[in-house]
Amino acid sequence: MSESSRLYREALKLIPGGVNSPVRACRTVGREPLFVSHGRGAYIWDADGKKYIDFVSSWGPLILGHAHPEIVAAVTRAAEKGSSFGAPHEAETRLAELINRLMPGLEMVRLVSSGTEAAMSAVRLARGATGRDKILKFTGCYHGHADSLLVAAGSGLATFSLPGSLGVPKCLAGLTVTCPYNDPESLKTLLARTGDSLAAVIVEVAAGNMGLVPPKPEFLDVLKDLKRYGILLIADEVITGFRVGLKGAQHYYGLSPELTVLGKIIGGGLPLAAFGGRKELMELLAPLGGVYQAGTLSGNPPAVAAGLKTLEILAENPDIYPKTASLNDIWTSGLGELAKVKGCPHYLTKLESMSTIFFTEGPVFDLSSASKSDLNFYGAYFRAMSDEGIWLAPSQFETAFLSAAFTESIVSEALDKAKKAFQKI
Ligand SMILES: *Cc1c(COP(=O)(O)O)cnc(C)c1O
C-alpha cells in the first residue's frame, strides 16, 4: 500500500471522508485523495515522494507558487513577533491601503479569515443597508458555504450532483432567488418581478466554480443596471481578485459593484479574506453601525504578512499577469490540440491564468451547459494526468490555475506529460 493510501485510511477513521473540505476527495474521479508532503514553486510532492506539476494552486491562492521564499520569510518574521493579539496592528492598515490603491472601489475594507465569512458578511451588510431580506445569486456560482449562499452553488455541490445542502432551513433558502448565469433575459424578468425586494445580487464576475465560465457582455450590461431597483451589486472576487489582473475582474469587465468580496490570493496561502466597498456602506458595520460582524483571528499578523507580501510582489511585478497569461495560452492550446488528436469533444475556456477544458462540444456558458460534459471522460483524464505527474482539480466543475512559478519549460514538460496521458485514456 502506498504511504498516501495508508495516511488516507488513518484519516478516514477520524475525519469525515478523510478530508477537511469535500472537494479534496477524489471520489467522483475514482481515486483516493492525494496526501501531500510538500510543495515548491509549480510542484507538489505526495507522501510517496511522487512529484506533480500543480494546476490546483490550493484552489487559487498560490499565484506566486508554493513556498515562495519572500512569503515564507514574511510569515516567519510576523509569527516570531506574536501570532495574534486580539488588538489591531499596523500591517492591517497597510494591507487595506494597498487593496484600496489597487481597487479604489474598496474605500474601506474589513479583513476576515475565509471567503465564506467575507461573502456572508457582505450579504448581511447589504441586507442591513437596504432593509430587504432577499438576495439573488446565480446557479453554479459558489460564494462559500453560509446557509443563504448554499443554494444552487456549483463547485463541490455540482461535483457531487447535490441541489443544495441538508441543514439549510427552507425559510432561509427561500430568501435566495436563483437565476442562470449569463442569461440576461431571465435576469431582467426576475428583476422586473422581484427587483424591489432584493437587497443584493451576488455574482462571480467571471465564474470559476462551475469550471471557468467568463461572463457575456449582455449579461454584464444587466448587472450594470441594478441601481434603479435599489439593489446592491456584490462582486465575489475571491478567485478573480488579483488573479484577473491587479484591479480585479470588475475592472477587466467594467463593473462598479457596491461591495467586493476578496479571498484566496489576498491571503497569500494563509487564511485571510476581506470585503469592502464605499465608505458610507462600510461604516454601517459595528462598532460604527448596527451590522454586526467580528472575528477572533481576523487580520492576524502572519496571515496579513503573507497577503501583504503577495500583493506587494504582484504590484511591483505587474508583468506577472501577461507572462502567466501567455504561458496559459501555450498550455491550453496544446491541451486543445491533444484533445483534438484524441478525437474527444471538448470546449476550452480561458481567462488570464485560469482555464477549464470541458469534455463536451460546447459552448459552455452556464451550469447546465457545463453539465453536459462527459464526467466519466473527465475521470479518466484526471487519472491518466495524475499518473503522469500532473495534478488537476478532481472535478470537471473547477478551474485550473497557472502560477508565476510556471516557466516555458515547465509548460512544455506538462504538455509532454499530457500527451502521454491522452494516449493512455
Ligand atoms: C473559494 C471561494 C469562496 C469561499 O472561500 P473560502 O475561503 O473557501 O471560504 C467564495 N467565493 C468564491 C468565488 C470562491 O471561489
The ligand as an SDF file (V2000), in Angstrom:
LIG
                    3D

 15 15  0  0  0  0  0  0  0  0999 V2000
  -13.3720   29.7450   -2.6240 C   0  0  0  0  0  0  0  0  0  0  0  0
  -14.4820   30.6690   -2.8360 C   0  0  0  0  0  0  0  0  0  0  0  0
  -15.2500   31.1740   -1.7680 C   0  0  0  0  0  0  0  0  0  0  0  0
  -15.1200   30.6620   -0.3680 C   0  0  0  0  0  0  0  0  0  0  0  0
  -13.8680   30.9120    0.1810 O   0  0  0  0  0  0  0  0  0  0  0  0
  -13.3780   30.0130    1.4150 P   0  0  0  0  0  0  0  0  0  0  0  0
  -12.1310   30.6860    1.8410 O   0  0  0  0  0  0  0  0  0  0  0  0
  -13.1950   28.6320    0.8780 O   0  0  0  0  0  0  0  0  0  0  0  0
  -14.4490   30.0480    2.4440 O   0  0  0  0  0  0  0  0  0  0  0  0
  -16.1800   32.1560   -2.0380 C   0  0  0  0  0  0  0  0  0  0  0  0
  -16.3710   32.6140   -3.2810 N   0  0  0  0  0  0  0  0  0  0  0  0
  -15.6740   32.1440   -4.3330 C   0  0  0  0  0  0  0  0  0  0  0  0
  -15.9030   32.7120   -5.6930 C   0  0  0  0  0  0  0  0  0  0  0  0
  -14.7280   31.1350   -4.1470 C   0  0  0  0  0  0  0  0  0  0  0  0
  -14.0840   30.6280   -5.2010 O   0  0  0  0  0  0  0  0  0  0  0  0
  1  2  1  0
  2  3  1  0
  2 14  2  0
  3  4  1  0
  3 10  2  0
  4  5  1  0
  5  6  1  0
  6  7  2  0
  6  8  1  0
  6  9  1  0
 10 11  1  0
 11 12  2  0
 12 13  1  0
 12 14  1  0
 14 15  1  0
M  END
$$$$
